[in-house]
Amino acid sequence: MSKSGAVMSKSGAVMSKSEYFGVSFLLAWLLLSGTALWAQDSASGPSAEEWRARGDAAKQAGEFVEAAEAYSIVLERYPDDVDLLLARGMVRWWADRPSSARVDLVRVLELDPANAEAMRVLEQVDEALEWRGSARLMWVEELEEERSLTRTTQPLQVYGVEKRWGDRWEVGASGSLDLSEKRYVNEPLDIDTLLQSKYFDNVLLKASWRGGSQRVYGHFGYSPSEGVPTSYGVAWSWRPSWKGFDFGTALRGGYDYFYHWSQVGRDYGGIDLSAKRGRFSAEVDYQRSLVREAEMFGRGPAVVDTLWMIGSNGQDHLLATLGMRVFQRTGLRVELGYEYSNYEYGTTLYYAPHFRQILSAGLAVEDRWGGLVYAAKFSGGSDDGGKEIDGTPVGGRGFWRGDLELGWDFGPVVTTVRGGLFSNPVYEASTLGVQVSF
């Protein structure tokens, strides 16, 4: 640089200070522009084909929500790609998003009116978004210690309707009518006496919200004949997947008018945990209940003392099951179970076992063959009967149970017939019913 402030180039030419700063500014601008263009190109991320491949991989892995998101990125660039629209519609349907799936399937048929796959799935989606209804009639009979007989004098009637609103909401209502009687039966003495006859009705309203793998559910029930709420509560469930495992978590809490013969209800809270991988499954359910104030009894300082009182009766209930699918084609499963139930106090108003434990094993099948719908379950095991309030064992006993359901799918209507039997040395029950779903 000369004393005058000029800059000499290699060729010997002299640049003024202003020319020097101008050239420097131009070079800096070119450098920054190139950097910005490179950053913009890098920020654009994977190409459309890469996003399509990611969607296909997520679909194969059963991650349908992620697959739909990947396909959506590609469809922003190619909105009329029939194959992509069909693929997104399918995974949205499998992800339990029927309303969004319908938008894609309708668009596919606008672009390709003869697309058979889109027509087939759209028919299923429309069916899921329609009002659904059911009607059930059931006959029930219970015999306790070969003396106390409870049975329906007219079929128990249950009617219900449900409707899906969009992808998120589902609402429903049901009503039931029950006319039953209690009798004292003593066959050796030829005694059959009516003790009580009772009519009971109930109306139940329910609503649920779905968000991805989560669901929130609420319900409220009321009995006009009793003039009291019969149930209310909320539940939350979450069903994530991880490395081939399908997990389930559910929390619940509410109130249940669980035995209308004695007009008693209980507040409850519970949790359910489950896991499934391939043909194996496991589930644990725990519930803590508190029966609202009613007559109950406990033990005093002496074993012979029975203390009657009015109060709240706490209960703990635990149920654990293990299952393994034996034959995929038939849906046959082997199941092992453990059940524990304990009430803190005894009572004559409802069945209140004390430290009762049940072990069971059984076979279950549920499937369909063409229009035939069938399900069956047979189980048996050991029931220790629990303990008396003073700690005396009630005494172990075996039990067995069988349930069978057969039906036919007529398309818009499915009709099924159900029957069940249960027996142990002190209790027998039988049920028979028919249900029509439409």
N, C-alpha and C positions, 0 to 999 in steps of 0.2 A: 504494500500500500504506500502510495506516495504521500508526501507531506500535505498535499492539497486534499487528501481524503479519497482519491481515486484508487481503483483496484486494477492491477495489471493481470491480464490473463496469460495462459501459457503461450499463446500465439503472439504475445507482445502488445495486443490491443489493450487499451485502458478503458475500464468501466467506471462510470460515476457511482457515487454511493446510492443514489436513487435507483439506478439500473440494477445494482447488486441486490438491493432489498426486493425489487420486483421479481427478479429471477428466483430468489429464495422463496418468496411467497407462492409463486407458481409451482415450484417443485413440491412444497409442503402440501398445497391443495391437491395435486395429483396423487401424492402418497396417501392422504386421508381418504380421498374418494375411492381409491383402490381397496383400502382397508375396509371401508364401509360396504362396498360391493361384495367383498369376500365374506364379511360377517353376515350380510343379508342372505347370501347363498347358503352359508353354513346353517343359519337359523331356520331355513326352510325345511330342514330335517329330512327324514326318509322320503323316497319317491312314492308315487301312487302305487306302483307295483309292490313296493316293500310294505306299505300299509295294507294292501290287499292280502299279501302273504301272512302278515301278522293276524289279520282277521280270520283267515282260514285256519291258522294254527290254534288260535283261541277257541274257535268253534270245535275243532277236533278234541281239544282238551276239556270241553264242556263249560268253558268260561264265556257264556253267551252275551253277557253285558259288555265285556271287553271286546268281543268280536263285533258287536253292533257299533261300538264307538270307533273301531278301526275302519269299518266299512263306511261310516258316516264321513270320515275325513276324505276318503276317495270320492264319495258321491258329491262332495262340494265342488270337485273339479269335473266330474262326469255325471251329472244329475239324472241322465236318462239311460244309464247302463242297466239293462234289464237283468242281467245275471247278478249284478251287485244289489239291485233293489230286491230281487227275490231272496238273495242270501241274507240281507239285513232283515227282511220280513220274517224269514224262518227263525233266525236266532232271537229276534224280539219275541216271537211266539213262544219259543222254548224258554225264554227268560221270564215268562209270565207277564208280558206286556202286550195284551191282545189289541188294545186300541191303536198303539203305534204300529204294530204289525199289520193291522188292517190298512193303514195309510199306504204302506209300501206295496202290499199285494194288489190293492186297487190300482195303483199307478202302473204296476207290471201289466195288468190286464188292459189298461188303456194303451200301453205301448205294444203289447203282444196279446191280443184277445184270445188266442188259441192256447195259451200257456196252461197246460193241464195241471201242473204242480201248484201253480198259484191258485187255480180254481179249487183244487182239493183242500188246500190249507185254509183258504178264505172261508170255505164252508164251516170248518172247525172253529175258526175265530168268531164268525158270526153267531154260531151256536153258543160259544162261551159268553158272549156279550148280551145274549137274550135273557129275559126273565126265566128262571128255573123254578120248578115247583115239585113238591112231593106230598104223598099221603100215605100214612102207615096205620094199619090196624094190628093190635097185638093182644093176645091172651096170655095172662101170667098167673101162675099158681105156686105158692110157697107153703111148705109144711115144716114146722119147727117142733122137734122132739115128739113127733107123731101125735101132737095134740093141737097146736095152734095153726090153723089153716087160713091163709090170706090169698084171695083170688079176685080176679076181675069178673064182675057179673055181666058187664058189657065190654066189648073190646076197647082197650086203650087206644084212643085216636090222637094222632099227631099230624098236623098239616103245616106246611112251610113253603115260603117263597124266598128267592135270593136274586140279586141283580148286581152285575159288575158295572161300575161306572168308571170308564177310562182305564188307565193302567194302574191307578193307585187305590181306588175305593171299591168296597163291596158292602152292600147292606142286605139285611134279611130280617124276616119276621116269622115266627111260628106260634102255633097255639095247640094246646093239648087238652083232652077231656078224659077223665078217669072216674069210673064208678066201680068201687071195690067193696069187699066185705071181709070181716074177720069172723072166724067160726071156731068154736071149741069142738074137737072131734075126739071121741074115744071109741074105737071100733069094738074092743072086747065087751064094753058095756052098752054098745049100740046107742051112743050119745052123739048127736050132731046139733049144736045149739048156735044160733046167730048171736054174736057178741056186739058187733058194730058194723054199720054200713055207712059209707062216706063217699061224697062226690067232691072231686077236686079238679079245678081247671087252672090253666096257666098260660100267660101270653109272654113271649120272649122277643125282644128287639135286640139286634146286634149290628155292629159296623166294624170294619177293619180297614186299615191303611197299609199299603205295601210300598216299600222303598228299597229296591235292590234285593239284598238277602235278608232284609229286616221286615218285620210286620208288627203292627200295633193293633190290638183287638179290644173292643169294649162291648159290654152287654148289660141289659136290664130286664128283669122279669117281674111280673106281677100276677097275683091270683085274685080275680074278682070274687070267687066263692069264699076265700079266706080273708080278703080285704087287707092283705099284707104284701110287701115286696118278697119275691121268692128267690131272687138272685140279682147281684150286680157286681161288676168287677172289671178289671183291665188286665191285659197280658201283653208281653213283649217277647218276640222271638227273633233269633238271629241264626242264619244257617250259612256259615262260610265254608269254603273248600280250600284245602291246602295239601299239595303233593299226593293227590289221589284219595285223600280223606274227605268225607263230608261230615261236618260237625253241626250240632244243633244245641242251642241254648235258649231256654224259655223261662221267663219270670212271670208270676201271676199273683194276684191278690184280690180279695173281694169277700162276698157274703153268699151263703147258700142255705136255703130253707130245706134242709136235706131229708127231713122225715115228717111229712105233714100229718101222719096219724097222731103224733104227740105234739105237733105244732112247735117244733124246735128248729133252731137255725144256728149256724156257726160262721165265724169270721175265719179266713184262712189266708195263708201266703205259702207259695211253693216255688220250687225251681226244678227244671228238667234239663238233663245233660245227655247228649247222645253222640255217637260216632259210628261211621260206617265206612268200610273200605272193601271193595270187591263183594265177596259173598258173606262177609262177616259184619255183625252189627252189635252194638252194646248201648244200653240206656239205663240211666238212674234217675228216679223221680223221688223228691222229698217234699212233704207238705206238713206244715204246722197249723193246726186248727184250734179254735177256742169256741166251744159250744156256749152260747149265751145262757144267762142265768136260768136254771131249771133244777128240778129235784134230782139229787144224787146222794151217794153215800160213800163213806170211807171207813177206816178202822180206827178204833180208839186205842188207848194204852194196852188194854187187854185184848187178846185175840178174839174173844167172844163178843166184844163191844162193836156194835155197828152204829156209826154216827150219821144220821140223816141231816141233810142241809140243803139250802138253796144257794147255788153258786155257778161259776163258770168251770167247765170241764175241758182241760187241755188234752190234745191228742197229737201224737207223732205218727206219721205214716211214711214208710220207705218201700219203694218197689224197684228192683233191679232185674234186668233181663239180658241174656246173651242169645244171639241168634246166628245161625249159619244156613245159607241157602244151599240146598243139596243138589237139586236139578233145576237149571235155569229155565228149561223149556216148560216145566210144569209149575214152577214157582214154589216148589216144596221147600219148607224150612224146618229146621230143628231148633227148638227154643228151650232154654233153661231159665228158671225164675226163682227169685227170693222175695218174700214180702214180710214186713214187720209192722205191727200196729199196736199202739199202747195208749189207752186212756188213763188219766191220772186217778179218776174216781169211777165207781160203779154206778149204775142206774137201771131202773126198770122201764124207762121211757124209750130207749133205743138200744141197739146192740153196741156194747162198749167193751171190747176185749182188752185184757191187761197182759202186756208182754207176749202177744201172740206172734208166732213165726210159722211161715209156710214155705216149703220147698216144692218146686214143681218141675216137670219136664213134659214136653209135648211136641207134636207135629202140627204144622199149619200149611195150608196151601190157598193161594188166591190168584186167579187167572181168568182168562176167557178164551173160548175156542169158537171162532166164528161169531154167531150171535149168542152163544151160550155163555153166561156169566156164572162162575161158581167160586165158592170159598168154603173151607172146612177147617176146623181146629179140634184136636183132641188132646187133652192133657190130664195128668194125674200126679199125685204126690202125697206128701206128708204134712199134716196140720197138727201142731202140738196143742192147739186149743187155748194157749196162753195160761195165765194163772188167775186164781182168785185174788181179791183185794188183799187177803191176808198172806199171799205168797204161795198158797197151796196149788200145785199143778192141776190143771183141769184134766189132762190126760190126752195123749196123742191119738190121732185118728187119720185114716187115709181118706182120700177123696178122688173123684174123677169128674171130668166135665167134657161135654161134646157139643159143638155148634156146627150147623150146616146151613148153607145158603145156596139156593139155585135160582137162576133167573134167565130171562131172555131179553136181548136188546132188539126192539122192534124199530130202531131208528129214532124217531122223536120221543118214544116212550120205552122205559125199561121197567119190567115187572119182575120182582123177586119174592121168593118165599123163604122164610127163615124159621129155624127151630133150634132149641137148645135144652140141654139137660144138665143138672148138677146134683151131686149126691155125696153126702158124708153121713156118718152114723146119727147125727142130730139134726140135719137140715137137708131138705130136698127142694128143688125148684125146677120148673119146666116153663118154657116160653114157646109160643107159636105165633107167627105174624106174616103179613103180606105187605109189600110196599110197592107203590107205583111212583116212578120219577119221570118228569117230563120237562 
